[in-house]
Amino acid sequence: MTGTQSPYIGRFAPSPSGPLHFGSLVAAVGSCLEARRHGGRWLLRIEDVDAPRTVAGAADAIIATLTRFGFEWDADIVWQSRRTEAYAAALERLKADGHAFPCACTRRELADSALTRDGSHRYPGTCRDGLPPGRSARAWRVRAAGVARFDDAIQGPQQEDLEADVGDYIVLRADGLFAYQLAVVVDDAEAGVTHVVRGADLLDSTARQIHLQRLLGLPTPAYAHLPVATNAAGEKLSKQTLAQAIDDHPPAAALTAALAFLGQRPPRDLAQAPLARVWDWALANWSLANVARRRHAVAPELT
């Protein structure tokens, strides 16, 4: 690393919609070890901007589990629910620059429109040139334009035509909550995040985030999207798919399983080793190059 480069800053940003499960652990392990491998800082952010999906007590449980598993972060925890002023300021800038517009469409109207067009879920542009007569704004959208390209450190070269593939996307929801896309861009920039290591379920969000970074004049981090852990049916582990919490699992065994899932080939006896030895081995042997270029894989059975 030369003196002209910014120091590596990574982060883990779980949503408190339930307890930490194996898929979340994989993202935490990958992002933490990649930061440590580069001698960088690793931050923790609780992404509770979506209040209806936030489960009471889940954030504290996640923090407690991470602590029990030996994770250490390098700054105070950031809570999205406490940062609405920063998101509002970003939205005002988008409005002032003509990049955002009010939208009166309901979900039913958008669904009906999709059925009568090409069957996609892309916004049809109903309010792009102004609200229909007699309608008032329910949400705010950003005008999608251009092609976003980036080279993902795991998944390889990526590109997306925002207008054709995504359409104008929401940054302020009808319920008054800021959208994930805007919040994460503002948060990463303010924290100085240089590298984002996260699950491949968020790969399709990256183009919108890069688009917002450009519109707001913010730096674009380097991205690496890890394979997503799924159940035997191929469904992403989540609260909705009844993913098993890892709260009560022996940390050494679960961490070793996560390392194996990420292609690191830990020795078999590491699962029974003291937690400090697991971390020592992981820090000494971690290589992002060993992570398979695939979007998902079946999670192991934790015992």
N, C-alpha and C positions, 0 to 999 in steps of 0.2 A: 504494500500500500504506500503510495507516494504522499508527500505532504500536502499536495493540492486536493486530495480526495477527502470527502466528508467521512467522519468515522461512521462505522456501521451501526445503525439503529434498527432493530427489529421489534416486533410486537406480537402479542397474542390477544385476541379480542373476542372472547366468548359472549354469546347472548344468554342471559339468565332465564331461559324458557324451561329449564329443568336442570337436573344434576349433571355433573360432568360424566360423559360416557366415553367409550373407547375411541370413537371418532374424534372427539374433542381432544383427548389425550394425545393422539397422533399429531394433530396440528400444534399442540403446545410443545411436544417434544421436538418436532422438526424445526419450528421457528426459534425455539430457545437454543438448540444445539448449533444451528447455522449462525446465530448471532455470536455465540461463545467461540465458535470455530474461527471467526473473524476478529476476535478480541473486541467485540462490540457490546452495546447495551441492549437489554431486552426489557420491553415495557409490557404492562398489563392494562388493558382497557375493558371495561364492562359495557357492552353494547346494549344498553337498556333504553334506546331511543323509542323502540316500539313498545309502548307501555302496555297495550292489551295482551301482548304475548309474554310479558314479564311475570314470572311466578314468584310470589312472596317467599323470601328466604333463599331462593336459588343462587343469587349472587354470592351471598355469604358462604353457602355450601361449596360453591366452586372455588372460592378463595381458600377455604379451609382444606379442600382436597388437594389443591395445588401445593399448599404449604406442607401437607403431610407427605406428599410425593417428592419433596425436596426442591421444588422450583423456587427460584429467587429472582425478583424483578428489581430494576435499578432506579425506580422513581415512584412517587405516589401513584396509586391507582387512579385512572381517569374514568369518570362515569358520564356517559353520554347524556343522561337525563339532567345533568347539571350544566350542560353546555348549549342550551337552546339559543342564547344570545349570539354565540359565535355562528350558529347555523343561520339565524335570522339575518345577520350582517352579510353572510355570503349570498343569501337569496336576494337581498336588496341590491347587491352588486350585479348579480345576473339580470335583475329587472332593469337596472339603470343602463346596462350595456345592451339591452334589447335581446338578451338570450333566453329570457323566461317569459311565459305568457299565461294568463288565467284560463282555466278550463272548466266548463260547466257540465261536462259529460258524467253521467252516472255509470256504474258498472253494467247495469242492464243495457243501457244504450250502446256501450262499447261492445258488449257481447253480441247484441243484435247486428251491429255494424260489421263485426268480424264474420258473422255467418253469411252476410250478404255480399261480402267481398271475396277475399281469397282464403278464408278460413283461418287466418293467422291471428295472433293476439297483438299485432302491431297497431299502435294508435293510428287511426285513419286521418288525423289532422283536422278534425271537425272545428276546433276553436283556434287553430293556428293563426288565422288572419283576423280574429276578433270574435267576441262572444256572440252567439245567435241572439236576435232580438228578444227581449224580455227575460233573458237568462242571466244568472249571476254566477260568479266564480265559486267553484267548489274546491279546486286544487290549483296548483301551479306546475307547469311543465317546462322543460328545457327543450329548445329546438335542436333536434338531432341533425347533424351534418358532418360530412367527411368520413374518412376511413381511419379507424384506430388500429395501429399495428404495434406489436411488441413481441419481444423474444422471451418466452417463458423459460426459465432455467431448467424446468423439468419437462414441460409439455411441448416445448419447441416453439417455432414461429407461429404467431396468431394474428389474425386480422378480422375486422368486422366493419361492414358498411352500416353506420349507425342509422341513417335514414331508411335504408332498405330493410335492414334486419331487425332493428329495435323500434324505430319511430320515436317521436317526442316522448320523453319519459318524465315521470313525476318526481318533483323535489320537495313539494309541500302537499301532504295528503289532504283529503276532504275532511278528515277528523282533526285537522290542525297540527298533526305530528309531522316532523321533518322525515324525509325518506332516508333510508339507509345509505343510498348512493352519495347524497350530499354530506351526511354526517361523517362518513368514513373518510372522505376526501379532506374535509376541513380538519378532522382530528389528526390524520396522518401528517398533514403539512405542519400543523402547529407543534406536533411532537418531534418533528424533524426525521420522521421515519424514512430510511433510505432503501430498505428491503422489506417486501411483504411476502412472507411464507405462510400459506394457508391452504385450505382444502380446495380441490378442483371443482367442488360444487359452486364456488364463487368465480370460476374462470370466466363465465359469461357476463359477469358484472364488471369485469376489468375495463372493457372498452368504454362503458359509460363513465367510469371513474377517471380514465385518462382524458376523456372529452371534457369533463368538469374541471380537471386540473388545468387543462389548456385555457378554458374560458376564464378561470379565476386567476390565471398567472401563477399557478402553484407548481412545484417540482413533481416529476413523475418518478416514483420509486421503481426499483427493479422487482420483478415478480417471479415467484416460484410456487406452482400449485401442486400440492401433494395429492396422491391418490386418496379418494374418499373411502372410508370404511363402510361396507354395506352388510346387511344380513344375508342369509342364504337365498332369499328371494330377489336379491339385487337392489333392495331398497336402502337408501342412505340411513345410517343409524341416527335416530332422532327421538324426541319425545313422542312424535306421532307414530313412529314405528316401534314403540315400546322398547327402545334401547335400554339395556341394562346399565344402571349406574355403577361407577367404579369406586364409589366412596369407601366401601368395605373390603375391597380387594387388597391383597398384599402389594404395596407399592413396587417392590423390586420385580415381582412377577409381571405386573401390568406394564411397567416401563420396558422390561425386556421384550414383552410381546409387541409393544409399539415399535421398538427398535427393529425387530425382525420383520414386522409389517412394512417398514420403510427400507428394507433391503440391506440392513447393516450387519447381518449375520453374527449376532452375539453368541458367545459360548453357551452351551446348554446349562451349565451350572450357575450362570449369572442370575437366573430367576430366583435362586435360593440364597444369593449373596447379600451381605449388608447393603443398605441403600447407598451408602457413600461409595462403595465399590462399583455399583451399577453406574453411577454418575461419572466416576473416574474413567471407566471403560468407554462410556458413551462419548465423553469429551475428547478422549484420546483417539477414538476410531471413527468419529462421525464423518461421513462424506455424502454430500448432496448428490454426487455423481452415481451413487449406488441405488438411489431411489428410482423405481421403475417408471418409465414414461407410459402411464396409463391413468385413466380418470378415476377408476374405482377398483376395489378388490374386496373380497369377502373377509370380514374380521374374524380373528381366531376366537375360539371359545375360551373364556377366562374361567379358571377354576379357583 
